[in-house]
Amino acid sequence: MLQQDQETFNILLEAVSEGMIVVDNNQRIVEVNATTEAIFGYNRSELVHKELSILMPTNFHKNHVKHFDKFMKKGKKRSMGEATDIYGLKKTGDIIDIEVELNPFKIYNKTYVMVLVRDISEVKENEKNLMLKSSALQSASNGIIITDALKKDNPVIYFNAAFQKLIGYSSKEILHHNCRFLQGKDQNQEPLKKLRKAIKRCESCQVTVRNYKKDGTLFWNDLYIMPIINKQGVFNKFYWYSK
């Protein structure tokens, strides 16, 4: 490769936000960018001329060879997200969740593959935590809802099974509606004034109100609300807990 071409290639290599690894048809690493070094913890000199498998957990090596050979025969691009449960191996020995895109290309009749890598470990961990929290909320014996304080009329965006069982309404009748429907025409209760004031001020509050099930049955509801603040410090949701 001419020096001018090499310089252009290096600029493009570092401009890519994902980790970029170029391998030959024998799966030997030809080039990597700085993002790849940051993701896997290796220096460039430790990766160039090594087999790509150095960046994979050992129990995936055998299957990887089969998949890579199959990919090379097809010679078609594989985008991010087409394959799931892909893992990378850092220099420290830590295994991380990654997304991979494969782009084959030819230079002087020799085939190479540009591998784009994205570390999604944090995303996967957040998804796992979200699933755990959602499962915990769904298994709770008390009614729980979450409303969107950034939208007009503070609509319900989440409810658990206990809440739905308690009131007897369908999902369509609950989601995207303000929960005042539970008071029906009984909207002038004194505790509701305290509740509305707390919502307006983005404050926590505890009240006991008269609510009504879908069949019209009255029940007394001990209701607790708590504002939820996101990572940016913005108040965006209310957590409602009833019993």
C-alpha positions in Angstrom: 0.0 0.0 0.0 1.3 3.4 -0.9 2.3 5.8 1.9 -0.5 8.2 1.0 -3.1 5.4 0.9 -1.8 4.1 4.2 -2.2 7.5 5.8 -5.7 7.9 4.5 -6.5 4.4 5.8 -5.2 5.2 9.2 -7.3 8.4 9.4 -10.4 6.4 8.5 -9.5 3.6 10.9 -9.4 6.0 13.9 -12.5 7.9 12.8 -14.7 4.9 13.3 -16.5 5.0 16.7 -16.7 1.2 16.9 -13.7 -1.1 17.4 -12.3 -2.0 13.9 -10.3 -5.1 13.3 -9.1 -6.1 9.8 -8.3 -9.8 9.3 -7.1 -11.8 6.3 -8.8 -15.0 5.1 -6.7 -17.0 7.6 -8.3 -15.0 10.4 -5.0 -13.3 11.2 -5.3 -9.8 12.4 -3.8 -7.2 10.0 -4.8 -4.0 11.7 -6.8 -2.6 14.6 -7.9 0.9 15.7 -7.6 2.6 19.1 -11.2 1.8 20.1 -10.3 -1.9 19.7 -7.4 -1.4 22.0 -9.7 0.3 24.5 -12.3 -2.4 24.4 -10.0 -5.4 24.7 -7.1 -3.9 26.7 -4.4 -4.9 24.3 -1.9 -2.7 22.5 -1.9 -2.9 18.7 1.5 -4.7 18.7 0.0 -7.4 20.8 -2.8 -8.1 18.3 -1.4 -7.6 14.8 -0.4 -11.0 13.2 -2.3 -12.9 15.9 -5.3 -15.0 15.2 -8.7 -13.4 15.8 -9.5 -16.1 18.3 -7.3 -14.3 20.8 -10.2 -12.0 21.4 -12.7 -14.8 22.0 -13.4 -17.1 24.9 -11.8 -20.5 24.3 -15.1 -22.4 24.3 -16.2 -20.4 21.3 -13.2 -21.1 19.1 -14.4 -24.3 17.4 -17.8 -22.8 16.4 -16.2 -19.6 15.3 -14.0 -21.4 12.8 -17.1 -23.0 11.2 -19.0 -19.7 11.2 -16.1 -17.8 9.7 -15.5 -20.3 6.9 -19.3 -20.2 6.1 -19.2 -16.5 6.1 -16.2 -16.3 3.8 -17.9 -18.7 1.3 -21.0 -16.5 1.2 -19.0 -13.3 1.0 -21.9 -11.1 2.1 -21.9 -8.4 4.8 -23.3 -9.4 8.2 -24.8 -6.4 10.1 -24.8 -5.6 13.8 -27.6 -7.5 15.6 -27.9 -10.3 13.1 -26.2 -12.7 15.5 -26.9 -12.7 19.3 -25.0 -13.9 22.3 -21.6 -13.0 21.0 -18.8 -12.6 23.5 -15.3 -11.1 23.5 -12.3 -11.9 25.7 -10.3 -9.0 27.2 -6.6 -9.2 28.0 -7.5 -9.4 31.7 -9.5 -12.6 31.0 -12.9 -10.8 31.5 -15.6 -11.9 29.1 -17.7 -9.1 27.6 -20.9 -8.9 25.6 -20.3 -7.6 22.1 -22.1 -6.9 18.8 -20.2 -7.6 15.6 -20.5 -6.5 12.0 -18.5 -8.3 9.3 -17.7 -6.6 6.0 -15.7 -8.6 3.4 -13.5 -6.8 0.8 -10.8 -7.6 -1.7 -7.4 -5.9 -2.4 -5.2 -7.3 -5.1 -7.4 -10.4 -5.4 -6.9 -11.1 -1.7 -9.9 -11.3 0.6 -10.0 -9.4 3.9 -12.7 -8.9 6.5 -13.4 -5.7 8.3 -14.8 -6.5 11.7 -16.7 -3.8 13.6 -17.0 -4.4 17.3 -19.3 -2.7 19.8 -19.0 -3.4 23.6 -22.6 -3.8 24.8 -21.8 -5.2 28.3 -23.4 -2.2 30.0 -26.5 -2.4 27.8 -26.9 -6.1 28.6 -26.4 -5.5 32.3 -29.0 -2.7 32.3 -31.4 -5.1 30.5 -30.8 -7.8 33.0 -31.4 -5.4 35.9 -34.5 -4.1 34.3 -35.8 -7.6 33.8 -35.1 -8.4 37.5 -36.8 -5.3 38.7 -39.8 -5.9 36.4 -40.1 -9.5 37.6 -40.0 -8.3 41.2 -42.7 -5.7 40.6 -44.9 -8.2 38.8 -44.6 -10.7 41.6 -45.4 -8.0 44.3 -48.7 -8.6 46.1 -49.5 -4.9 46.2 -50.7 -2.8 43.3 -47.9 -0.9 41.6 -48.1 1.6 38.7 -45.6 4.0 37.1 -46.8 7.2 35.4 -45.0 9.5 33.0 -44.7 13.0 34.6 -43.3 14.5 31.4 -46.4 13.8 29.4 -49.7 15.7 29.6 -52.1 14.4 32.3 -49.4 12.1 33.9 -50.6 8.8 32.1 -49.9 5.3 33.3 -47.0 3.6 31.5 -46.6 0.5 33.7 -48.7 -1.5 36.0 -48.3 -4.9 37.7 -50.6 -7.9 37.8 -51.7 -7.2 41.4 -53.0 -3.7 40.4 -54.9 -5.1 37.4 -56.4 -7.9 39.5 -57.5 -5.4 42.2 -59.3 -3.0 39.8 -60.6 -5.4 37.1 -59.8 -3.1 34.1 -58.2 -4.3 30.9 -54.7 -3.2 29.9 -56.1 -1.0 27.2 -58.3 0.8 29.8 -55.3 1.3 32.1 -52.3 2.2 30.0 -52.0 5.8 28.7 -54.8 7.0 31.0 -54.6 9.2 34.1 -55.5 7.0 37.1 -58.3 9.4 38.1 -60.6 7.0 36.3 -60.5 5.0 39.6 -62.4 7.7 41.4 -65.2 7.8 38.8 -67.5 10.8 39.7 -66.1 10.9 43.3 -63.5 13.5 42.4 -63.9 16.0 45.2 -62.4 13.9 48.0 -60.2 16.0 50.4 -57.2 13.6 50.2 -57.2 14.0 46.4 -56.4 17.7 46.9 -53.3 16.8 48.9 -52.4 14.2 46.2 -52.7 16.7 43.3 -50.6 19.3 45.2 -47.8 16.8 45.8 -47.8 15.8 42.1 -47.6 19.4 41.1 -44.7 20.0 43.5 -43.0 16.7 42.5 -43.1 15.5 46.1 -43.8 12.2 47.8 -47.2 11.7 49.4 -49.4 9.2 51.3 -53.2 9.4 51.2 -56.2 7.1 51.7 -58.8 7.6 49.0 -62.0 6.0 47.8 -61.5 4.1 44.5 -63.9 2.0 42.5 -63.3 -1.2 40.6 -64.6 -1.7 37.1 -67.8 -3.3 38.4 -68.4 -0.3 40.6 -67.3 -1.8 43.9 -66.0 0.8 46.3 -62.6 0.1 48.0 -60.4 2.1 50.3 -57.0 2.6 48.8 -53.9 3.4 50.9 -51.9 5.2 48.2 -48.2 6.2 48.3 -46.5 8.1 45.5 -42.8 8.9 45.0 -41.1 11.0 42.3 -38.5 9.2 40.2 -35.4 11.2 39.2 -33.3 10.0 36.2 -29.4 10.0 35.9 -29.5 13.5 34.5 -31.3 14.7 37.6 -34.6 15.3 35.8 -37.8 14.4 37.4 -39.7 12.3 34.9 -41.9 9.6 36.5 -44.1 8.8 39.5 -44.0 5.5 41.3 -47.4 4.6 42.8 -47.8 1.9 45.5 -51.2 0.9 46.8 -52.6 -1.5 49.3 
